[in-house]
Amino acid sequence: MSSTLDQLCINTIRTLAMDGVQKANSGHPGMPMGMADVAYVLWTRFLKHNPANPRWPNRDRFVLSAGHGSMLLYSLLHLTGYDLPLEELKNFRQWGSRTPGHPEYGLTPGVETTTGPLGQGFANGVGMAIAERFLAATFNRPGFPIFDHYVYAIVSDGDLMEGVSQEAASLAGHLGLGKLIYLYDDNEISIEGSTSITFTEDVPMRFRAYNWHVQEVDAYDLDAITAAIRAAQLETERPSLIVCHSHIAYGSPNKQDSEEAHGAPLGEEEVRLTKEKLGWPPDAHFYIPDEALQVFRRALEEGKKAEEEWNNLFNRYREAYPQEAMLLERLWAGELPDGWKEALPVFSTEDGPLATRQASGKVLNAIARALPTLIGGSADLAPSNNTLLKGTPDFQRETPGGRNLRFGVREHAMGAILNGLALHGEIRPYGGTFLVFSDYMRPAVRLAAMMHLPVVYVWTHDSLWIGEDGPTHQPVEHLAALRAIPNLVIIRPADANETALAWRVALERRDGPTALVLTRQSLPILAETRREAAQSVARGAYILADSSGLPSLILIASGSEVHVALGARDLLAKKGIAVRVVSMPSWELFDAQPAEYRDMVLPPAISARLAIEAGITQGWHKYVGPHGDVIGINRFGASAPYKVLMKEFGFTAEAVAERALRLLG
């Protein structure tokens, strides 16, 4: 049963959410009103957190996967004492506020991940739970539970409709992530109306089939909610779903259980009527009773005490296990352990030919020994992506210290789970699939870029040259599409040495994701890269081969087309034409260089420029200029051996040389 004080606290959450949305004249009031009781129980009786230090490593994680209900989270953050003044709630959805329409990681203290696109937060939480289990297995010692926390989330009907959540739920059940507890806002309303028009499956049965522990409660029975969360904590072998039978816009006389409360303000009159029904001062806005605030602000003292106890534990841990503690402190500071750069291999021409995917696998295994929290895997393509770490088991329920993640054929969930791993804070995650299937990952990749997460993508089979699999598997437009995502760095290395340096760039980068785009087919290891690439891949483009005097023509290429450009240069040299070859593995890195460097590599005075890349030509004209040309492919590919495709589509040294001669006139 709930006390009068409990109801006062719960209605404080409700009315803050109503007022914030109404003042903004924009937002989603229904979900916060409907789930206020559930959130109150979780945040005041269970959640282990310290509002004074939102980054405390052993805090419980709370994810509002139903990010449209952001005023619920903002109200809780303010009430429990985070650095989120009431004025910010009054500025909900306004320019410059820390209370945007959907929660944004890095902007608002206490927000653990950017949510809004439904299902993403659900899968992020799975990544966080994997991180907790892996870190506990790696660093905890008897009597020293350094990592020991839960991951909670509030999820919605919309979250559970999205495919990404189903992929993630399936994997979480397989892995038996017992510290993952999700509270499902089962209000049976979506934007278009009742969920009965589209969503009539038996959700509890589905999650039981996923191997989840499932309970059902009345979302307004505080004792039942409390008992369900306790039972979920005691279930250590399965993740938990607590189905909370709720009412959207609970308390609203005219809009409860209506889609009208989903994505629009209640309206001034309905807000007033709702407050009257709840026994609230109808003309009071953003009103917080002192008695309610005292209850919520207990989180400050409780959180301080919990963190102090953990700090004492960690101090004893440091004395008993100094090496492990030193490593953790470096990771918490955003630094990597020593030795990994020295482990990067250098390849000679005798080591080739070698596909860059194979080179990546060699690099990955060389550096992994120095990076114990570098973990990742593939969407059922590890042998093709070369993402397996040798000498370490798979991450499974029986082997939680394993570093090979088997995502299954679940690219979308993989992308979002990688985000959750990175958000946890100590792990450098990577994930692989074919470049063409990056389409399935794109929403998660976009959010990783938005959140500035240092995720590494290993995307192989990068062009038409995968051959016989045909156009369904040949990524033509993907580089251009991915280059459109702000803050995503794409590196398409020309050979094994550029691949090694691409990994270095990816791991040194801390403010966003990096994609390594790698070949299926073998490539020669270029003598020039061993000499030139070490300092130049990080700059995005560099002069790989040059003429003795001022060049008449610049050939610019990325990836597997670089060696074709070098072959064309040799042919043109026989005709007395001076040619510079520029390897451009990364547009983003090159564009970030000072103008002096960019002009040195691509002198403005040299207008004859020819770019070569086995993808659509979109975007290349900014490098070749108005008088240059681009060899690409602005159509889908074909099924044939890759060398036949190279000839038919004009990607041979002879064809490039002929095109260059036409350009020179």
N, C-alpha and C positions, 0 to 999 in steps of 0.2 A: 504494500500500500504506500501511497505517497503522502507526505506530510504537507501542511500548509506552506512551510518554508520551501520544500521541494517544488511545489507548484509555483511559488513566487519566482524561484530561480529559472524554472522551465519557461514561464511566461515572459521573463526578462529576455531570454534568447529569442522567443517568438516575436516579441514586439520590436526588438532591435532590428531583426530581419525585415519585418514589415515596414518599419520606418525608413530603413536604408534604401529599400527598393522604391518606396513611394517617393522619397525625396529626389532620387535619381530619375524617377519616372521611367525606370528601365530595370529589368532583372527578373528573377524567378523567386517569388516569395513562398510558393506552395511547399516546396521540399523542406526548407528550414523550419517552417511551421509544423509540418507533419512529423519530422524526425527530432524535434527539440528534446523530447523525453529520453529517447535513446542516446542522443549525444550527451545529454546531461549526465546520465548514469556512467557512460564510458569515461568522460572527462573528469568527473569528480570522484569516482570510486575505483577506477582501474588504471587510467593512463599514467604511466611513469614518465614525467617530463619536468624540465626546469625552465619556466618562462624567462628567467634571467639569463639563461644560456641555451638558446635554441639548438646549438650544435653539439651539445654533450653527447659523446659517442654512444653511450649505452642507453639512451632514451628509447622509449617505445616510439615507433613511427605511426603517425596517423595520416591516412590518405583520404581526401575527399574526392573519390573517383567521380561522383556526381557533381562535377565542378560548377555546374550552373547554379547550385545552391550555395554559392560562395559566401553569402551573408551569414550562413550558419557558422562557417569556420571563422570568419572575421569577428563575429560576436564572441565566440569562445576564446579566441586569441586575446581580444581586448579584456574580456571579463577575468580571465585567469592571470593576467599581468604581463603579457608580452608587450614589447615596445610598439604598440599599435594604439595610439590615442583615440579617444572617442571622436575627435574631429575627423579622423580618417574614415570612420564608419559613416559620418555625415557626408563625406566626399566620395562615397561609393560610385564607381564607374566614371569618375571625373578626371580631367587632365591633371597629371602629376601626382595623383593619389597613390597610396600603397594598397588600395582596395579595388583592383580592377575587376571587370565583370566575371572573369574566371581566375582562380588562384594561379599565381606566377611564382615559381621558384626563384629565389634570389632577390625578389622585390619585397616580399612581405615576411617579416620574422615569424617563424613557426610553420610556414608553408613548405612541405617536404617535396613537393613535385608540382609541375605545371599540369593542371587538368582542365578539361573542357571537352576536347574530343572524346566521346564516350568510349569506355573500355580501356583507355590508356592507363589511367590510374590503377585500375584493377590489375593489369599486367605489371605495372611498376612495382606494386606491392609484392608480387611474386618474386621479382628480382631482389627486392629488399630482404625478403625472407630467405632466399637462397644465400644472400650475402651474410646474413646473421648466422646461418648454420655453418657455412664454410669458414667464417672467421672464428667461430666458437671451436670448431674442430681443429683449426690451425694454431690458434693462440691460447685457448683456455688450457689450464692445467688443474690438477686436483686441488680443490680449495680456492681456485682463482677463476670464477666465472666472469671474465672480463667482458665477454659478449654474451648477453643473456637478456633478450628483450623480445617483445611481441611486435607484430605489424598488424595494425587495425585499419579497416577502411569502411566507409559508407558507400555502398554501391546502389545503383538504381536499375529500374526496368531497362532503361536505355543501355546501360553498361552491359547488362546480361544479354541483350539482343545482338550487340556487336560481336562479330566473329573473333576479334582479337581476345576478348575475355574468355571465349570458349576454348581457344587454343591454350591460353595461359592457365585456365582452370584445370584442363586435362593434364598438363605437365605438373602443376602443383600437387594434384592428387597422386600422380605417379610417384613423385618425389617424397610424399608424405610430410609436407611442410607444416608441422604441428603448431608452430607459433604464428601462423597466419589466420587471422580471425576477421571475417567480413560480415558486416551488418547490412542486410538487404532491405532497402526501402520499398516494400511491396505495396505500393499505393494504387496500382492498377490503372494509372493514368499516364498518358504520353501527350505530346503536343496536339496530335490529331483527335484525341478523345480517349475513350476507354481502351485499355490494352486488349480487350476482347476482340477487337477488329483485326489484330495481327499476332497476338502473343498469348496463346492459350495452352502452351506446353506445361507440363508438370515440372516446374523449376526444382523443387526439392528432390524429386526423383532423378532428375538429370544430374544434380550435384552428388547424389549418392552413387550414381553410376560412375562419376569421376573419382570416387573414393574420398569424398569429403564427408565430414561429420556435420549433419544437418539438424537444426532445431527450428521450431516455429514459435513465435511469441506475439502477444498483443503489444503493439508499440507504445502503449500507454500504461502498461502494468510494470511499474518500476521493479518490483520484486522479481517478476518473471524475467525481465531483461537482465537483472543482476545475476540471477541463478544461471541463465543461459551463458553469459560471458564467463562465469566461473567454470561451468562445465566445459566450455571451449578451451579454457586454459589447461584444464586437466587432461584434455585429449591431446596426447603428444605424438600420435602416429598419423594423424590426418589433419589437413586444414579444415577450418570450420566456417560454415555459412549459417548465420542466424537470420532466418526469414522474419522480418518485422512487419506484421500486418498493420499498415498505417493508413492515414487519411491525408491526402494532399490538402494543404491550407487548413489544417485542423483548427477549429474554432471559428472559422469564418461562416457567418450565418447563411450567406448566399453563394459562396464559391468553394466551400469544402467539397471535395470529391469531384471537382470540375476541372477540365483542361484550361479553363480561363485563368486559373491561378498558377499555371505552369510557367509561362514565359512572359507575364505582364503584371504590372502592379495591380493591387486589389482595387485601387481607387480610394480617394480621400474618405468618402462616406462609408465604404466597406471596412476600411481600416478602423474608423471610429466605432462602427457597430461591433467589430470583432473585439476591440479593446473592452467595450462595455460587457460583452458576453464573457470575457475572461476575467472580469472584475478589475480592469485596469483603468487608470485615469484616462478618459477618452481624448482629452486635449493635450496630454503629455507626450512629447516626442523625444525619443532616445532616452527614456527615463530608466534609471537603474537604481532600484531600492538599495539602501545601505545594507540591509540584512542579506540580500542576495549577493551583493558584491563581496561581502565578507566570506561567504561560502566559497565562491569561485577563487578568491585570492588566497585561500589556503594552499593553492597549488604552488605559490611562491615559496612558502616555508617547507612544504613537503618536498618540493623539487630540490630545494637547496640541500635539505637533509639527505635525500637519495643520492645526489651527486657527490656530496661530501663523503658519504659511506663508500661510494665507488672510487673516489679519489684515494681514500685510505687503502682500499683494496689494491688499487693499481700501484701505489707506492710500495706496498709489500711485494707485489708482483715484480716490480722493477728490481728490487733487491734480490729476489730469488731467480729471476729470469732476465738478466740485464740485456741480452742480445735481442730477445723478442720485444722487450719494452722499447728499446732504442728504435727498432724497426717500426713499431706502431707509432711512435712519436714523429718519425719522419713522414709516415704516411698521412697522419693527421695534419701535418704541416703542408701537405701537398707535394712532398718531395719523394723521389724514387731512391731506392738503395744504390749504393756505389757499385760499380763494376759492370753494369749492363752495357754501357757504351763500348767498353773495351772488349766485350764479348761479341760485338757485331762482326760478322765475318767479312772478309774482303775476297772477292772472286777474281781469278785470273782467266785469261782466254782459254786456257786448257780445261777449265771446269765446265765449259759449255759444249754444245748448246744446252740451255736450261730454260724451261718455262718460268716466267716470273712467279707463278703460283708455287712452283717447286722451290724457287729461291726463297720465297716468303716463308715456307715451312722450315727451311734450314735456319733462317734468321730467327724465327719464332722460337725454335728449340734451343738455339744458342743463347738467347737472352733470357729465356724463361728461368734458367737456373739462378740467375741473379735477381729475378723479380718474382718472389713467391706469391704475390697477390695478383699476378697477371693470369687471368683465367678466361676461358671462353670456349667456343665451339662452333658448331655449324648446324644449319637446318637440314640434317640428314645428308650432308654432302662433304663430310670431313675428309674422306679419301681424295675427293676431287679438289677441294679447297686447300688441302694441306694444312689444316688447322689443328691437328692432333698434337698434343704434347706427349713426348715419349717419357717413360719412366714415372708417370703419375697416373693413378686410376681415374675412372670416370667419377663425376659427382653424382652419386646415387644415395638413396636413403641409408644404405649400408656403409657407404664410403663418403661421408660428407666432407672429407678433406681433399677429395679428388678435384682436379683442376680442368678436366675435360667435360664441358657441358654438352649433353646430347639434347638438342632442342626438338628433334623430330622435324617433320615437315610442317613447320610452324613459323614461317618467316616474320609474320606480323608480330606475333607474341615475342619472338626472339628479339626484335628491335626494341620493344617496350621493356622487356626484362633486362636487356643490357642497360637501359636507362636507369632502372631500379638499382642495378648493381653499382653503377657509377654514383648514383645519388646517395648510396649508403656511406661512401666516403673513403674507404681504404683500398678499394679494388680498381684495377685497370682492366676493364672488360673488352673483349673483342668477339665478333660474330661473323660468320661467313655464309655466303650462298653464291649462286651465279649472279652476275650483274643484271641480267634480265629480270631476276626475281627481286631486285631491290624495289621494284614497284610495290610489292607486297609489304615492304618495310617503310615506305615513304612517310606515312604519318608519324611514326616513331622517330625516324631520322630528322624530320623537321622539328620535332619537339626537343630532340637532343641538341640541335643547333640553337634553338631558342633558349634552352637552359644552360648553354655553354658547357655541356658535359663532355669529358675527354674519352668518348667511346671510339673504338677503332673498328671499321668495317673492312672485311676481307672479301672483296667482290671479284670473283674470277670468271673465266670464260667471257672475256671482255669485248668481243667484237664478232664480226662475221666469220672470223677465222676459226671459230669452233666447228665450222664445216657442215658435215652431213646432217646434224640435228635440225638444220633449216631455220627459216625465219622466225618460228615461234621461240627459238632459244637464242637468236642472234640479236644482241642489244644494239640497235641503231640510234635511237633517239635518247637513250638513257643518260649518256654523259651530259648532253645539253640540258635535259630536264633536271638532273641533279645539280648542275652548276648554277641553276636558278635559285637554289636554297641558300639564303644568307647564312654566313658563318659555318658552312660546311666546306672543308678543304678536301679536294679530290687530288690524288696523286696517281698518275698512270706511268709507272717507271718503264724505261727502255730496256733494261736488262737486270741481271742479278745485283750488280753493285748499286744501281739506282734504287732497287727494291730494298736493300739493306738500309740505305739512307732514308728511304721513305718511312720505314719503321722507326728510325730515329726521330724524324720529324713528328710522327704521330704520337710517340710516347713523350716527347718533350712538350707537346702542345697541351695546355691545361685549360684553355678557354673555349673548347668546342670539339666536335667530332671530326675525325679524319677518315677518308675512304681510300683504301688501297685497291686500285683497279688493275687486275692482273690477268696474264694470258694463260690460255690453255696450251697453246703450241710453244714448242721450244724456240728460243731465240739465241743468237750468238751473244757471247759476253764480249762487249766492246772494249778494246784496249783503251779507248779514249775515256771511258767512264771511270776506270780505276784512277786515272790521273786527274780528271776534271770534276767528277761528281761529288767528291767528299765535301766541298764547301759550297756546292752550287745547287743541289737538289732543294735545299731549304729556301732558295731564292726563287724557285718555281720554274726558272728557265735559265739556260746558260749556253755559252758558245762551246759546242762539242768539237767542232772541226772548223778551221778557218783557212782562208787563202793567205798567201804571203803579202799581198797588197790589199787595197780596198776591194771588197767583193762587188761583183756586178749583180748578184742574186743571193737572196737569203731563203734557204729551205727551213721551214719550221715544222717539227713533228713531235708527236707524243707516242709513248709506248712502243708497240711492235712496229710502228711505221718509221721509227728513227733509223733503224738499220737499212730500210729501203731508201731513206733520204741520203744516207752515206753512200749507198751504191749508186744513186743518181748523180751525186757529186763527183764520183770517180769517172763516170761516163762523160759528164760535162767538162771535166778538167781536160780530158783528151781532146776536146774541141777548143781548148784555150779559154774556157769561161771560168772566172774566179767565183767560187761559191762558198758561202758560210752555211754551216749546218747548226741550227739551234735546237737543242732538246728542250721541250717545254712540258715537263711532267705535271705541272700544276698551274692553272690560270690564277687561282686565288692567291697563291704564294707570290707569283710574279707581279700581280697587280698591286700587292702590298709593298713592293720595293720602291725605293726612292726613284724619282724621275731620271736622275743621272745614271743609275744602273740600267733601267729599262732602255734608255736611249743608247747606252753603250752596247747592249745586246742587239737591239733593233734600231740602228741609227735612222733617224727621220729622213736623212738624205738619200737612203737606199729605198727606192719605191718598188723595185722588183722583188716581190716576196711571194712565196708559194707555201701554203700550209698543207699538211698531209695528215689526215686522221680518218680511221675507218668508222665513221659515224656521220650523222647529219652535219652539214656545214654551218649551221646556225651558230653565231657568236664569233666565229674565227675571223670575220672581216675586220674586227677592231684591231687585230694584230697584223693583217696583211695590208690594210689600208685600201684606198680607192683604186689603186693601180695594181693591186695584187690579185691572187687567185687562190682557190681552195680546192683540193682534191678530197672529196668525201663521198658519201652515199646518201642521197635524199629519197630513198625508197627502202622497202623491206628487202631482206636478203634472199638467199636461195639455198637449197640443199645440194651440196656437192663437196668434194674434198677441198680443203681450205686453199691449197695452192692453185686450184682451178678458179676458185672465187677471186683470189688476188689478181690473177691474170684478167679475168672477165670484167672486173670492176676497176681495173686500171691502177692497181697498187703494186706494180713491179718497178724496179729501178729504171727499166727502159721506158715505161709509160710515164713515169714522173719526169724523166729527162726530156722526153718529147713535149710534155706539157710546159716545162720550163722554157724550152726553146720558143714555143709559141708565145709565151708571156714576154720574152725578151724581144720578140719581133724579128 
